Amino acid sequence: MDTIDVLALSNLLQPSDEVKPSRNAAPSVLNPFLTLPGEDKRNLPKQSASSDADTEEKEEPKYQIYYKQIVGAEDVFLARSEKTVFSGDCSHIVVKIYFPGCRRDAIALNVTAYELKVESKENKLTLCLPQKVDEENGRAQWDQNKHILTVSLPVIKPAWMISNV
């Protein structure tokens, strides 16, 4: 590497006061609802509201996501299987959601292959799931004492992840 190359690289890495955002790379080009300082907001497309309930701001409840594996003694003590501790080897995704002061019949739950939506009068949670799940064979359990909804969803593994050993 020549000295000239190092100096040219060094000049590229130096901060410059003359940096102006390129119009082609501006965030507003990627998202028309996001504007940069000094841009005119009057020419933005109108966001459509499907209903009053969707536009209503609700607080996001506290939640935790767990990955569950089915393991046997040979997995734990002998390490004979090819299972790892990573989420790719999980059999279920478990989501625990805390709804303080709610009753079970006041909670609406909707699960699709890649999304979980839970809503109550005060709270709303929409999660994009990290893996495809079997929404038909999922299970939900309500703990009345702790006000926690536990949703367990079996993971559908892609064909390339299934071992033929």
C-alpha positions in Angstrom: 0.0 0.0 0.0 1.5 3.3 -1.0 1.7 6.4 1.2 -0.6 8.2 -1.1 -3.3 5.5 -0.6 -3.0 5.8 3.2 -3.3 9.5 3.0 -6.3 9.3 0.7 -8.0 6.8 3.1 -7.1 9.0 6.1 -8.8 12.0 4.3 -11.9 10.0 3.7 -12.2 9.1 7.4 -11.8 12.7 8.7 -15.0 14.4 9.7 -16.1 17.2 7.4 -18.4 20.1 8.1 -19.5 20.2 4.5 -21.4 16.9 4.6 -24.9 17.3 3.4 -27.4 14.5 3.1 -27.8 13.2 -0.4 -31.3 13.5 -1.7 -31.1 9.9 -3.0 -30.1 8.5 0.4 -32.4 10.6 2.6 -34.6 8.6 5.0 -37.6 10.4 3.6 -37.0 8.7 0.2 -37.2 5.3 1.9 -40.1 6.3 4.2 -42.2 9.2 2.8 -43.7 9.9 6.3 -40.3 10.7 7.7 -39.0 14.2 6.9 -35.6 15.8 7.4 -35.3 19.2 9.0 -36.2 21.9 6.6 -38.3 19.7 4.3 -41.9 20.6 3.5 -44.4 18.3 5.3 -47.4 19.5 3.3 -46.7 17.3 0.3 -46.6 14.0 2.2 -49.1 11.2 1.3 -52.0 10.9 3.8 -51.9 8.0 6.2 -55.1 6.1 6.2 -56.7 5.1 9.5 -58.7 1.9 9.2 -60.7 2.6 12.3 -60.8 4.7 15.5 -59.5 1.7 17.5 -56.4 1.4 15.4 -55.4 5.1 15.8 -56.1 5.0 19.6 -52.8 5.0 21.5 -52.5 2.1 24.0 -49.7 1.3 26.3 -47.5 -1.6 25.4 -47.6 -4.2 28.2 -44.5 -5.8 29.7 -43.5 -9.0 28.1 -40.8 -11.7 27.8 -39.9 -14.1 25.0 -38.5 -17.5 25.8 -37.2 -20.3 23.6 -38.1 -23.8 24.7 -36.4 -27.0 23.7 -37.4 -30.6 24.1 -34.4 -32.3 25.6 -33.8 -35.7 27.1 -31.1 -37.2 29.4 -28.9 -38.0 26.4 -28.9 -34.3 25.4 -28.2 -32.9 28.9 -25.7 -35.5 30.3 -24.2 -37.3 27.3 -24.3 -34.5 24.7 -25.1 -37.1 22.0 -27.5 -35.0 20.0 -26.7 -32.2 17.7 -28.9 -29.7 19.6 -27.3 -26.4 20.5 -28.3 -23.6 22.9 -29.3 -21.4 20.0 -32.8 -20.4 19.1 -32.6 -22.3 15.8 -32.9 -25.5 17.8 -35.9 -24.5 19.8 -39.2 -26.3 19.5 -41.5 -23.6 20.9 -41.5 -19.8 21.3 -43.1 -18.8 24.6 -44.3 -15.3 25.2 -45.4 -14.1 28.7 -47.4 -10.9 28.7 -48.3 -9.0 31.9 -51.8 -7.4 31.9 -52.2 -5.7 35.3 -55.8 -5.5 36.5 -57.2 -7.4 33.5 -59.6 -10.3 33.3 -59.2 -13.2 30.9 -62.3 -12.3 29.0 -61.1 -8.7 28.3 -58.1 -9.9 26.3 -58.1 -10.5 22.6 -55.4 -12.8 21.1 -54.6 -13.2 17.4 -51.7 -15.3 16.1 -50.5 -15.8 12.6 -47.5 -17.6 11.2 -45.1 -14.7 11.9 -47.1 -12.3 14.2 -48.6 -12.2 17.6 -51.2 -9.6 18.5 -52.7 -9.2 22.0 -55.0 -6.4 23.0 -57.0 -5.4 26.1 -58.8 -2.2 27.0 -55.6 -0.4 28.1 -52.8 -2.3 26.5 -51.8 -3.5 23.0 -48.9 -5.6 21.9 -47.9 -6.5 18.4 -44.8 -8.8 18.0 -43.1 -10.0 14.8 -42.1 -13.5 15.7 -38.5 -14.5 14.8 -39.5 -17.8 13.4 -42.5 -19.3 11.6 -45.0 -20.8 14.1 -47.9 -23.3 13.9 -50.7 -20.9 14.9 -53.3 -23.7 14.9 -51.5 -25.8 17.6 -50.5 -23.0 19.9 -51.6 -22.8 23.5 -52.5 -19.9 25.7 -52.8 -20.0 29.5 -54.1 -17.2 31.8 -52.7 -16.9 35.4 -55.5 -15.0 37.3 -53.3 -14.4 40.4 -50.3 -12.9 38.5 -52.3 -11.4 35.6 -50.0 -13.1 33.1 -50.9 -14.5 29.7 -48.5 -17.2 28.6 -48.7 -18.1 24.9 -46.7 -21.2 23.7 -46.3 -21.6 20.0 -44.7 -24.6 18.2 -42.0 -23.6 15.8 -42.2 -24.8 12.2 -38.7 -25.5 11.0 -37.8 -25.0 7.4 -36.8 -28.1 5.5 -33.1 -27.2 5.3 -33.0 -27.2 9.2 -34.4 -30.7 9.6 -31.7 -33.3 10.1 -32.0 -36.6 8.3 -29.6 -38.4 10.7 
